[in-house]
Each structure stands twice: as C-alpha cells, then as structure tokens.
Amino acid sequence: MSELAERFETHDPGEKQVAEKIRCDACPVMCYIADGRTGACDRYGNVGGRIVRMDPLTILDHATEAGGAVVPFVAEGEEWDGELVNTGRRFVTAIGAGTTYPDYKPAPFIVSQEVEGVDLVTVVTEGIFSYCGVKVKIDTDRHIGPETATVRAGGEAIGHVTTGEYGSQMLSLGGVHHLTGGSKTEGRATCDALLNLCNRKPVELTIDGGAVVIVEAGKPPVIDGKLEQRMRVGCGSATIGMFATQWRGLVDEVVVVDDHITGVVSEHQAGKVLGWQDTGIKIVGRRSTPGRYFKVSEPGLGWGGTSISDPLSILGEWNAKKGARPGLSLLMVSTTGEQFAYYELDDALKPVQKPFPERLQKSVGLIEDNCEPALCTVLFVGGAGGSLRAGVTENPVNLTRSVQGLTTYVTVGGAPVYVWPGGGITLMVDVTRVPQDAFGYVPTPALVAPIEFTLRRDDYIRLGGYEAEIRSVDDILAKGGEYLNPRRGTAAPASNPWPPLAQLRRAAGNGAK
C-alpha cells in the first residue's frame, strides 16, 4: 500500500485543486486523481474526466437448476449492450457497485425484481468496514502456537491464536484495534493481510512461540514448510471407539497417540465390551477415565499433535501381573494414520519394533480414509454500522430490527451470511462462497466488502426506504449508475441460492399473494 501512496494526492478542504485532476469522494481519503490513474484504493479511477468504479458490477444469473452461476454481460474489450448472456433470474450484487460515502445518500443501487410472484427489493452497496476481521480455521492437530499468542504478518501484530476446535487450530485476526488502534505500519499490515485472506490469496503468518503458517482459504495449510494433508479422524479415544472392531483378534493392544486424549483399547469401554484382555500396559500421562489419558506430552508437530517422535516415550513399565507377557503385540498409531508402528514384547517385557504386518495395514488405511482433507477456512466478520445502514433507510435502526426479525435477508456478494444475535448487524461469511476478488480496501485503513439487503417491496417501504430510488434490473443494465463502469464484464464461480423466498414468506406471516 505504500507504493500506492505515490499515485495520489490528498487535500484538506479549501486547498486549491491540482490542475487536470478531479476529486474522488467515494471515501474519506478524498484523492485527487489524474486522467488515466486510480486513487489510493485502486477501486476508483479518472476515466476521461469522470470518476469511475474500476471493477465491473457483478450480476449473478440464477437461471440454471444447478444453483446458478455468474455470467459475463460483456466480453472483454467489447461494448456492453445491456444484455446478459442468459436472461433468467438475476441478482445484482454490490461487487463493483460503489459506496454511500459520505453516508447521507441512498445506496448506489436499489433494485426491484419480481420472483415467483414476490415483489422483492435488493439494496446494494459496498460497505467500508473499520470494525472487521477474519476468523481462520486451520485443519491440523499440529501445535501452531499457545493460546492467545500474537499472530504477525510482515512482523506486525495482526491478531492472536484463539481457542482450538475439534481437529482444528483457530486464529482471530484483524479488528478495529489492529486496523486503527496501533501504529500506521500495524494498520497497513493488518489491512493488507485481511484483504488477501478475504480475496483467497496466500498469506504467511508467524505465531509468537509457535509456527510459521501459510494460510489460503480453501487450500491446505503449510506449517513450518510442510503441507498438511489431512485433519484427524477424532481424538485418540474416539478413534478407539470407531475402529476397535477392526483390531479385534489381530493385535493384543492398540494405543492411539493424541495431544488431546490418548486412547488405549484394552482399557477403553469399547475394548471391554468386545472382551479385550488386559495387557499390563502403563501410559505416562493423566488418566481421565478408563482407556483415556490427558497430557501424555506437550503439544507439538509430532505424533498426534504431540511433541514426541518416539511413541514408546509415553509408555511406562509393563506389568506382568496384569497381563504383560513376552510376544504380546502392540500397535501404536496417530489420529490421522500418518504415523504408525508395530512392536512385540521381548523376554524382559520391553517393546521391540518389528516389520509392520500386512494384517494391520487395512485398519491404518481405514483411519486415513476417514480423515477429511486439511483445509484453511476464512470467515469475514464485519459490523454493518450506522453509515452503511443510512444508505438503506432514513431511520437506520429500522434496518437492524428488520434483519434481526428475519424480514430482511443479508448477503455478501450474493453469498449467504450468518448474522450474530444481539444488537447491531454483525455478520460472518465464508469467503470461498463470495466471487473472487470481491473485497477491497481504503487506506484509512479499512476493508471494503459488498453487502446486499433483500426484502419484500412492501416491507422496504414500511422500513422508510428510499422508494423513489427503486429501479428495475433492466433499467440498471441500460443506464448504469453514478460510478458504474459499463464497458467491462466479469465471470466468477458462485452457487449460492437466491432469493430466500421461504424466509421472506415466513416473515410476511401469510405468504406471498
């Protein structure tokens, strides 16, 4: 972003305008932009003396039975004649639409469309989000850093490690304090990392006291240079429960090594139900319930998310009085099936590693088969505040109440969102369901995200919406908008259902007439 700073100038109110440059009022930076150049955000440019939104307006076509797709409404380099390739059901997204800044004016597009007898209105705007961040789910058992450890991008603090989930490590990144509450360098680094993550680009993150992780939405994580292949099938105890029958009669003892709960089949309830004999095994760790052990090791990058490379290090002395005997067979395996080894007790009751027997290959393969591919999930989280809501209605709290009451359906670039309960409109969306490169930024710094509000037309009017600004899809295609660039089209994948007729009919009480 520092390189972009060389391409624009800003002026305080009352200062003389630079010759041959025009002022963009799409965000608080208020760049003066020369013809043929873009502003600091790369989103708006001066095209022949007119401020134009450089990215094309994205329109989803939902005519297909498969759930819809985004189609180009003009081929690259051609004039736009106002017609879509497919003239079925269309959804005008906020991608490329422009913002409401300086907030008092209506949203760039307020679109009317009748679908299956329901007269709908969709309010379309690109929101400027200072209060935003991402939640990152990293499918791995490997230890990436202690809880609350600082996460850095380019050496700057941009978030922290938060509480882990089943088979995944979690990060909380961004937020207003990192974007605007620290140094300018911290704010820029945070904004840059969030933008790339939301636009599904790889970002290298360094965790204090932990690993270096490369995160890319929808792709496997790279942890300390190693590509993660799969997430665990379950904890050690769960693995015992799922696959105990696969080992019955083939091996005397099974230990599933796991940082969370290490399982021992002979002691586990699953083993007892199957009639498993005691083996005299001893696990170095804190016993929780029979066959389930906590804290067998510190977390790390080894077996089952532990720090160990030798699984025998979690075993104590075998007890002959409780079933240990020479020749007793032992399978030790991790929760992903990536690590496994076979042992037999010698005359001194010491486990000796032996070639892995063919009879156990199937069971280890079954663990691997039941492990899902390890992926990174990036959820954009943003709070839609008063200024954004003012572009929908003159009384912004009405929009909040409408969203909370499920009268208004919220999407981000056409993708469904989860709206948090409680006050305000705090939403969360999976970025892989949003068309590619849908997010932008302003150098204040803040992220820019598309947001759409869909509701019945009569509900929108009761909301105190801008009735005079409602336009049809055909009118928008024919005439464009204040900043719309009508010469470019786009194509991107999307499979999100629209419109939410069932929800809107339920909200109406007695259905559409």
C-alpha positions as CSV (number, residue, x, y, z in Angstrom):
1,M,0.0,0.0,0.0
2,S,3.0,2.3,0.5
3,E,3.7,2.1,-3.3
4,L,0.1,3.2,-4.0
5,A,0.6,6.3,-1.9
6,E,2.8,7.7,-4.6
7,R,0.0,7.6,-7.1
8,F,-2.5,10.0,-5.4
9,E,-2.6,13.3,-3.6
10,T,-5.0,14.4,-0.9
11,H,-6.0,18.0,0.1
12,D,-7.6,19.5,3.1
13,P,-10.9,21.3,2.5
14,G,-10.3,24.7,1.0
15,E,-7.0,23.9,-0.6
16,K,-6.5,24.6,-4.3
17,Q,-7.3,21.7,-6.6
18,V,-4.4,20.3,-8.6
19,A,-4.7,21.1,-12.3
20,E,-6.1,18.3,-14.5
21,K,-7.0,16.2,-11.5
22,I,-10.5,15.5,-10.2
23,R,-11.5,14.7,-6.7
24,C,-13.0,11.4,-5.7
25,D,-15.5,11.5,-2.8
26,A,-16.0,7.7,-2.5
27,C,-14.2,7.5,0.8
28,P,-12.7,9.8,3.5
29,V,-9.3,10.0,1.8
30,M,-10.7,12.2,-1.0
31,C,-7.9,11.6,-3.5
32,Y,-7.3,13.9,-6.5
33,I,-6.8,11.6,-9.4
34,A,-5.2,12.4,-12.8
35,D,-6.8,11.2,-16.0
36,G,-6.0,7.5,-16.6
37,R,-4.9,6.9,-13.0
38,T,-6.6,5.3,-10.0
39,G,-6.9,6.5,-6.4
40,A,-5.1,5.1,-3.4
41,C,-7.6,2.2,-3.1
42,D,-7.2,1.1,-6.8
43,R,-11.0,0.9,-6.8
44,Y,-11.8,4.3,-8.4
45,G,-10.2,6.0,-11.3
46,N,-10.3,9.0,-13.5
47,V,-11.6,7.9,-16.9
48,G,-11.9,10.8,-19.3
49,G,-12.6,13.3,-16.6
50,R,-15.2,11.1,-14.8
51,I,-14.7,9.2,-11.6
52,V,-15.5,5.5,-12.4
53,R,-15.6,2.4,-10.3
54,M,-12.8,0.4,-12.0
55,D,-14.2,-3.1,-11.1
56,P,-17.2,-4.2,-13.0
57,L,-20.6,-4.5,-11.5
58,T,-21.2,-8.2,-10.9
59,I,-24.6,-9.7,-11.7
60,L,-25.4,-13.3,-10.7
61,D,-27.5,-15.4,-13.0
62,H,-29.6,-18.0,-11.3
63,A,-31.4,-19.4,-14.3
64,T,-29.9,-22.9,-14.0
65,E,-31.2,-25.7,-11.9
66,A,-27.7,-26.3,-10.5
67,G,-27.9,-23.3,-8.3
68,G,-26.7,-20.5,-10.6
69,A,-23.5,-19.1,-11.9
70,V,-22.0,-15.7,-12.6
71,V,-22.1,-14.9,-16.3
72,P,-20.3,-12.1,-18.1
73,F,-22.6,-9.4,-19.5
74,V,-19.9,-8.2,-22.0
75,A,-16.9,-9.9,-23.5
76,E,-13.5,-8.3,-22.7
77,G,-12.9,-5.3,-24.9
78,E,-16.5,-5.2,-26.3
79,E,-19.2,-2.6,-25.8
80,W,-21.9,-3.6,-23.4
81,D,-25.3,-3.7,-25.0
82,G,-27.1,-4.1,-21.7
83,E,-28.0,-7.8,-22.2
84,L,-26.9,-10.8,-20.1
85,V,-25.8,-14.0,-21.9
86,N,-28.6,-15.7,-20.0
87,T,-31.7,-13.6,-19.3
88,G,-33.0,-15.7,-16.5
89,R,-33.3,-14.7,-12.8
90,R,-30.6,-12.1,-12.0
91,F,-29.1,-10.8,-8.8
92,V,-27.3,-7.5,-8.8
93,T,-24.5,-7.8,-6.2
94,A,-22.7,-5.0,-4.5
95,I,-19.4,-6.0,-6.1
96,G,-18.3,-3.0,-8.2
97,A,-21.4,-1.0,-7.2
98,G,-19.7,1.7,-5.2
99,T,-20.3,3.1,-1.6
100,T,-22.7,5.5,0.0
101,Y,-19.9,7.8,1.3
102,P,-20.4,10.5,2.6
103,D,-23.2,8.4,4.0
104,Y,-26.2,10.7,3.7
105,K,-27.1,9.5,0.2
106,P,-29.0,6.3,-0.8
107,A,-27.2,3.1,-1.7
108,P,-25.8,3.0,-5.2
109,F,-28.4,0.6,-6.4
110,I,-31.9,-0.2,-5.0
111,V,-33.1,-3.0,-7.3
112,S,-36.7,-4.2,-7.8
113,Q,-37.4,-7.6,-9.2
114,E,-40.4,-9.9,-9.1
115,V,-39.6,-13.6,-8.4
116,E,-42.3,-16.3,-8.3
117,G,-44.9,-13.7,-7.6
118,V,-43.0,-11.9,-4.8
119,D,-42.0,-8.3,-5.5
120,L,-38.5,-8.0,-4.0
121,V,-36.2,-5.1,-3.4
122,T,-32.4,-5.6,-3.0
123,V,-30.4,-2.7,-1.6
124,V,-26.8,-2.9,-2.9
125,T,-23.8,-1.2,-1.5
126,E,-20.1,-1.7,-0.8
127,G,-19.6,-1.1,2.9
128,I,-16.4,0.4,4.4
129,F,-15.7,-1.8,7.4
130,S,-13.3,-0.5,10.1
131,Y,-14.9,-2.9,12.5
132,C,-14.0,-6.1,10.8
133,G,-11.6,-9.1,10.8
134,V,-11.4,-12.7,9.9
135,K,-11.7,-15.9,11.8
136,V,-9.4,-18.6,10.4
137,K,-9.9,-22.3,11.0
138,I,-6.8,-24.4,10.2
139,D,-7.4,-28.1,10.0
140,T,-4.4,-29.7,11.8
141,D,-3.5,-31.4,15.0
142,R,-0.1,-29.9,14.9
143,H,0.7,-27.3,17.5
144,I,1.0,-23.9,15.9
145,G,1.3,-21.7,19.0
146,P,0.0,-21.3,22.5
147,E,-3.5,-19.9,23.1
148,T,-3.5,-16.0,23.0
149,A,-0.1,-15.9,21.2
150,T,0.3,-13.0,18.9
151,V,0.0,-13.6,15.2
152,R,2.1,-11.5,12.9
153,A,2.2,-10.6,9.2
154,G,5.3,-8.9,8.0
155,G,6.5,-8.6,11.6
156,E,3.4,-6.6,12.7
157,A,0.8,-7.9,15.2
158,I,-2.5,-8.5,13.4
159,G,-4.3,-10.9,15.8
160,H,-3.9,-13.9,18.1
161,V,-4.4,-17.6,18.5
162,T,-7.7,-18.4,20.0
163,T,-9.3,-21.5,21.5
164,G,-8.8,-24.6,19.4
165,E,-11.7,-26.7,18.0
166,Y,-12.1,-30.4,17.2
167,G,-9.2,-31.2,14.8
168,S,-8.5,-27.6,14.0
169,Q,-6.5,-24.6,15.3
170,M,-8.2,-21.2,15.3
171,L,-7.0,-17.7,14.7
172,S,-8.7,-14.4,15.3
173,L,-7.2,-11.7,13.0
174,G,-7.9,-8.0,12.4
175,G,-10.4,-5.9,14.3
176,V,-10.5,-2.2,14.8
177,H,-7.7,-2.1,17.4
178,H,-5.2,-3.6,15.0
179,L,-6.5,-1.6,12.0
180,T,-6.6,1.8,13.6
181,G,-5.6,1.5,17.2
182,G,-1.9,0.8,16.7
183,S,0.8,2.3,14.5
184,K,0.3,3.1,10.9
185,T,2.5,0.2,9.9
186,E,0.5,-2.2,12.0
187,G,-2.7,-0.9,10.5
188,R,-1.4,-1.3,6.9
189,A,-0.1,-4.8,7.6
190,T,-3.4,-5.8,9.1
191,C,-5.4,-4.4,6.3
192,D,-3.2,-6.0,3.7
193,A,-3.3,-9.4,5.3
194,L,-7.1,-9.3,5.7
195,L,-7.6,-8.2,2.1
196,N,-5.5,-11.0,0.8
197,L,-7.2,-13.6,3.0
198,C,-10.7,-12.5,2.0
199,N,-9.7,-12.5,-1.6
200,R,-8.4,-16.1,-1.3
201,K,-4.8,-15.3,-1.6
202,P,-2.0,-17.0,0.4
203,V,-0.7,-15.1,3.5
204,E,2.3,-16.1,5.6
205,L,1.7,-15.7,9.3
206,T,4.2,-16.0,12.1
207,I,3.0,-17.0,15.6
208,D,5.0,-15.9,18.6
209,G,6.4,-19.0,20.3
210,G,5.0,-21.2,17.5
211,A,5.0,-22.0,13.9
212,V,5.1,-20.2,10.5
213,V,1.8,-20.9,8.7
214,I,0.8,-20.1,5.2
215,V,-3.0,-19.7,5.1
216,E,-5.1,-19.6,1.9
217,A,-8.9,-20.1,2.0
218,G,-10.0,-23.4,0.6
219,K,-6.4,-24.8,0.5
220,P,-4.4,-27.0,2.8
221,P,-2.2,-25.1,5.4
222,V,1.6,-25.1,5.2
223,I,3.0,-25.4,8.7
224,D,6.7,-24.7,9.1
225,G,7.2,-25.6,5.4
226,K,5.2,-28.8,5.5
227,L,2.0,-29.1,3.6
228,E,-0.7,-30.5,5.8
229,Q,-2.6,-33.4,4.2
230,R,-5.5,-34.3,6.5
231,M,-7.2,-33.4,9.7
232,R,-7.6,-36.1,12.4
233,V,-10.5,-38.5,12.3
234,G,-11.1,-37.8,16.0
235,C,-9.3,-37.8,19.3
236,G,-7.4,-41.0,20.4
237,S,-10.4,-42.1,22.4
238,A,-12.9,-41.6,19.5
239,T,-10.5,-43.4,17.2
240,I,-10.5,-46.4,19.5
241,G,-14.3,-46.3,19.7
242,M,-14.7,-46.2,15.9
243,F,-12.1,-48.9,14.9
244,A,-11.8,-51.3,17.9
245,T,-13.6,-54.0,15.9
246,Q,-11.1,-53.6,13.1
247,W,-8.3,-54.7,15.5
248,R,-10.0,-57.4,17.4
249,G,-8.2,-60.7,17.0
250,L,-5.3,-59.1,15.0
251,V,-3.3,-57.4,17.7
252,D,-3.1,-57.6,21.6
253,E,-3.0,-53.9,22.3
254,V,-3.6,-50.6,20.4
255,V,-2.5,-47.1,21.6
256,V,-3.8,-44.1,19.6
257,V,-1.5,-41.2,20.3
258,D,-3.1,-37.8,20.6
259,D,-2.3,-34.5,22.2
260,H,-5.9,-34.2,23.5
261,I,-6.9,-37.7,24.6
262,T,-4.7,-40.7,24.0
263,G,-6.7,-43.9,23.8
264,V,-5.8,-47.5,25.0
265,V,-8.0,-50.2,23.5
266,S,-7.6,-52.8,26.3
267,E,-8.8,-50.3,29.0
268,H,-11.3,-48.4,26.9
269,Q,-15.0,-49.2,27.2
270,A,-15.1,-50.2,23.6
271,G,-12.4,-52.8,24.2
272,K,-14.2,-54.1,27.3
273,V,-17.5,-54.6,25.5
274,L,-15.6,-56.6,22.9
275,G,-13.9,-58.7,25.5
276,W,-10.4,-57.4,25.2
277,Q,-7.9,-58.9,27.7
278,D,-5.8,-56.8,30.0
279,T,-2.2,-56.3,28.8
280,G,-0.5,-54.7,31.8
281,I,0.3,-51.6,29.7
282,K,1.2,-48.3,31.6
283,I,0.7,-44.9,30.0
284,V,2.7,-41.9,31.2
285,G,0.0,-39.3,31.5
286,R,-3.0,-38.2,33.5
287,R,-5.7,-40.8,33.4
288,S,-9.2,-39.4,32.8
289,T,-11.5,-42.4,32.5
290,P,-10.5,-46.0,31.7
291,G,-8.5,-46.1,28.4
292,R,-8.4,-42.2,28.1
293,Y,-5.3,-40.2,29.0
294,F,-4.7,-36.5,29.1
295,K,-1.3,-34.7,28.9
296,V,0.8,-37.6,27.6
297,S,3.1,-35.0,26.1
298,E,3.4,-31.3,25.4
299,P,1.7,-30.2,22.1
300,G,4.0,-30.1,19.1
301,L,4.5,-31.2,15.5
302,G,5.0,-34.9,16.2
303,W,2.7,-37.9,16.6
304,G,-1.0,-36.9,17.0
305,G,-0.1,-33.2,17.6
306,T,2.2,-34.1,20.4
307,S,5.9,-33.2,20.6
308,I,7.1,-36.8,20.5
309,S,8.8,-38.5,17.7
310,D,9.2,-41.9,19.5
311,P,5.8,-43.1,20.6
312,L,7.4,-45.5,23.2
313,S,8.3,-42.4,25.2
314,I,4.7,-42.3,26.6
315,L,4.9,-45.9,27.9
316,G,6.0,-46.9,31.4
317,E,7.0,-50.3,32.7
318,W,4.7,-53.2,31.6
319,N,3.1,-55.2,34.4
320,A,3.3,-59.0,34.1
321,K,0.7,-59.4,37.0
322,K,-1.8,-57.5,34.8
323,G,-1.3,-59.4,31.6
324,A,2.0,-58.4,30.1
325,R,3.9,-61.3,28.5
326,P,6.7,-62.0,26.0
327,G,5.4,-61.9,22.4
328,L,2.5,-59.5,23.3
329,S,1.8,-57.4,20.1
330,L,1.3,-53.7,20.2
331,L,0.1,-51.2,17.5
332,M,0.8,-47.5,18.0
333,V,-0.9,-45.1,15.6
334,S,-1.6,-41.4,15.3
335,T,-5.1,-39.9,14.9
336,T,-4.5,-39.3,11.2
337,G,-2.9,-42.6,10.5
338,E,0.2,-40.8,9.2
339,Q,2.4,-42.3,11.9
340,F,2.2,-46.0,12.9
341,A,4.5,-48.7,14.3
342,Y,4.3,-52.3,15.4
343,Y,6.0,-53.8,18.4
344,E,6.3,-57.1,20.3
345,L,7.4,-57.5,23.9
346,D,10.7,-59.4,24.4
347,D,11.5,-61.6,27.3
348,A,12.3,-58.6,29.5
349,L,8.8,-57.1,28.6
350,K,10.4,-54.4,26.5
351,P,8.7,-53.4,23.3
352,V,10.8,-54.2,20.2
353,Q,9.8,-52.7,16.8
354,K,9.0,-55.3,14.1
355,P,8.2,-55.0,10.4
356,F,4.7,-53.7,10.1
357,P,2.4,-56.7,9.5
358,E,0.1,-56.9,6.5
359,R,-2.9,-57.8,8.6
360,L,-2.9,-54.3,10.2
361,Q,-2.4,-52.3,7.0
362,K,-6.2,-52.2,6.3
363,S,-7.0,-50.7,9.7
364,V,-4.4,-48.0,9.4
365,G,-5.7,-47.2,5.9
366,L,-9.2,-47.0,7.3
367,I,-8.1,-44.3,9.7
368,E,-6.6,-42.3,6.9
369,D,-9.7,-42.8,4.7
370,N,-11.9,-41.4,7.4
371,C,-9.7,-38.2,7.7
372,E,-11.0,-35.3,5.8
373,P,-8.6,-33.2,3.7
374,A,-7.0,-30.5,5.8
375,L,-8.1,-27.0,4.6
376,C,-8.0,-23.4,5.7
377,T,-11.4,-21.7,6.3
378,V,-11.5,-17.9,6.3
379,L,-14.7,-16.2,7.6
380,F,-15.0,-12.5,7.1
381,V,-16.6,-10.9,10.1
382,G,-17.9,-7.3,10.0
383,G,-20.2,-4.9,11.8
384,A,-22.6,-3.0,9.5
385,G,-22.8,0.3,11.2
386,G,-24.9,3.4,11.0
387,S,-23.4,5.0,7.9
388,L,-23.9,1.9,5.8
389,R,-27.5,1.4,7.1
390,A,-28.3,5.1,6.3
391,G,-28.0,4.1,2.6
392,V,-30.9,1.7,3.1
393,T,-33.3,3.8,5.1
394,E,-33.5,7.3,6.6
395,N,-34.1,5.6,10.0
396,P,-31.1,3.1,10.2
397,V,-32.4,1.3,13.3
398,N,-35.3,0.0,11.3
399,L,-32.9,-2.0,9.1
400,T,-31.3,-3.5,12.2
401,R,-34.7,-4.6,13.5
402,S,-35.7,-5.9,10.1
403,V,-32.5,-8.1,9.8
404,Q,-32.9,-9.4,13.4
405,G,-36.6,-10.1,12.7
406,L,-35.7,-12.1,9.5
407,T,-37.7,-9.8,7.4
408,T,-34.5,-8.7,5.6
409,Y,-32.1,-11.3,4.1
410,V,-28.4,-10.3,4.1
411,T,-25.8,-11.5,1.6
412,V,-22.2,-10.6,0.8
413,G,-21.6,-10.7,-2.9
414,G,-24.6,-13.0,-3.2
415,A,-23.3,-15.4,-0.5
416,P,-25.5,-16.2,2.5
417,V,-24.2,-14.9,5.8
418,Y,-24.7,-15.7,9.5
419,V,-25.9,-12.7,11.4
420,W,-25.0,-12.8,15.1
421,P,-27.8,-12.4,17.6
422,G,-27.9,-9.3,19.8
423,G,-27.6,-5.7,18.9
424,G,-26.4,-4.3,15.6
425,I,-25.7,-6.2,12.3
426,T,-22.6,-8.3,12.9
427,L,-22.3,-10.8,10.1
428,M,-20.0,-13.6,9.1
429,V,-19.4,-15.1,5.7
430,D,-17.3,-17.9,4.2
431,V,-15.1,-16.1,1.7
432,T,-15.0,-19.1,-0.6
433,R,-18.7,-18.6,-1.3
434,V,-18.1,-15.0,-2.4
435,P,-16.9,-14.3,-6.0
436,Q,-13.2,-14.0,-6.4
437,D,-11.6,-10.6,-5.6
438,A,-14.8,-9.2,-4.2
439,F,-13.1,-7.4,-1.3
440,G,-11.3,-4.1,-1.5
441,Y,-9.8,-1.5,0.9
442,V,-9.5,2.1,1.6
443,P,-6.2,3.4,3.1
444,T,-7.8,4.8,6.3
445,P,-7.3,1.7,6.7
446,A,-10.4,-0.4,6.4
447,L,-11.8,-3.2,4.3
448,V,-14.5,-2.7,1.7
449,A,-17.0,-5.6,1.4
450,P,-20.1,-6.0,-0.8
451,I,-23.3,-6.3,1.1
452,E,-26.9,-6.7,-0.1
453,F,-30.2,-6.5,1.8
454,T,-33.1,-8.3,0.2
455,L,-36.7,-7.9,1.4
456,R,-40.2,-7.6,0.1
457,R,-41.0,-4.3,-1.5
458,D,-43.9,-3.6,0.8
459,D,-41.6,-4.3,3.8
460,Y,-39.0,-2.0,2.3
461,I,-41.4,0.9,2.0
462,R,-42.6,0.3,5.6
463,L,-39.0,0.4,6.6
464,G,-38.8,4.0,5.5
465,G,-36.7,3.1,2.5
466,Y,-35.9,5.3,-0.5
467,E,-38.9,4.4,-2.6
468,A,-38.1,7.0,-5.3
469,E,-34.7,5.4,-5.8
470,I,-36.0,1.9,-6.6
471,R,-35.0,0.8,-10.1
472,S,-35.5,-2.4,-12.2
473,V,-32.7,-4.6,-13.2
474,D,-33.3,-3.7,-16.8
475,D,-33.0,0.0,-16.0
476,I,-29.7,-0.6,-14.2
477,L,-28.3,-2.6,-17.2
478,A,-29.5,0.1,-19.6
479,K,-28.4,3.3,-17.7
480,G,-25.8,2.2,-15.1
481,G,-25.2,4.3,-12.1
482,E,-23.2,7.2,-10.7
483,Y,-19.8,5.5,-10.8
484,L,-20.7,2.4,-12.8
485,N,-18.2,1.3,-15.4
486,P,-20.4,0.0,-18.2
487,R,-17.6,-1.2,-20.5
488,R,-16.4,-4.2,-18.6
489,G,-17.9,-7.5,-17.5
490,T,-16.8,-10.3,-15.3
491,A,-17.2,-14.1,-14.8
492,A,-16.7,-15.8,-11.4
493,P,-18.0,-19.0,-9.8
494,A,-21.0,-18.9,-7.5
495,S,-23.6,-21.5,-6.3
496,N,-25.5,-19.6,-3.7
497,P,-29.3,-19.9,-3.6
498,W,-31.3,-16.8,-4.2
499,P,-33.8,-15.4,-3.5
500,P,-34.7,-16.6,0.0
501,L,-38.4,-16.9,-0.8
502,A,-39.1,-19.3,2.1
503,Q,-37.7,-17.0,4.7
504,L,-39.4,-13.9,3.3
505,R,-42.7,-15.6,3.0
506,R,-42.5,-16.8,6.6
507,A,-41.6,-13.3,7.7
508,A,-44.6,-12.0,5.9
509,G,-46.8,-14.2,8.0
510,N,-49.4,-15.4,5.4
511,G,-47.1,-15.8,2.4
512,A,-47.0,-14.1,-1.0
513,K,-50.2,-13.1,-2.7
